[in-house]
Structures are given as structure tokens and as C-alpha cells.
């Protein structure tokens, strides 16, 4: 099965990026859930947190101050140093 990864950035020329291999299991993974501050993103992430915790993952929640700008450098650093996987939620 062919997978297509869509990059939501506004770049006119998107560089080729190889996806990282998926972990064999979620058990023991530290998963960061990043809420980008759009309406109802937290609803999606709340349910996702339940499912991930049930699969044995440790979940950490993060929130951008606004969806209109990239995450601040300190927030990105915190996520990168504390998590093994990250899920970013977009919703309306």
C-alpha cells in the first residue's frame, strides 16, 4: 500500500522528507500531543489521549499560544527533549 504524507506548510517548493520508521509498539513511548489552539482540537486530543494511555503510552500535553504562528522555540525544544513521538491536532 502506498502512503502519501501531506505537508501542511505553505512552502512553494517542498523538500523531500523521508518519514521515520513507526515504532513496533506504543507501550512505553512518551507521546506529546500538541494542541495548536484551534477550536475543538482539545476534543480530539482528549479522546486520543484515552486511546494512547490504554495502549500503554505516557502522554504529555502541550498547547501553542495561537494557531496563526509557529510554536515558540522553547515549546518546540521542550517537546523534542521530553517526547519520543508527537501528534499535532488540527480541528475546527
URDAKA-V650507 format. One record per helix or strand. SS is the DSSP state (H for helix, E for strand). FROM is the first residue (numbers start at 1). TO is the last residue. If there is no record, write none. Layout:
ss | from | to
SS | FROM | TO
SS | FROM | TO
This chain:
ss | from | to
E | 30 | 35
H | 41 | 54
E | 58 | 63
H | 73 | 82
E | 85 | 89
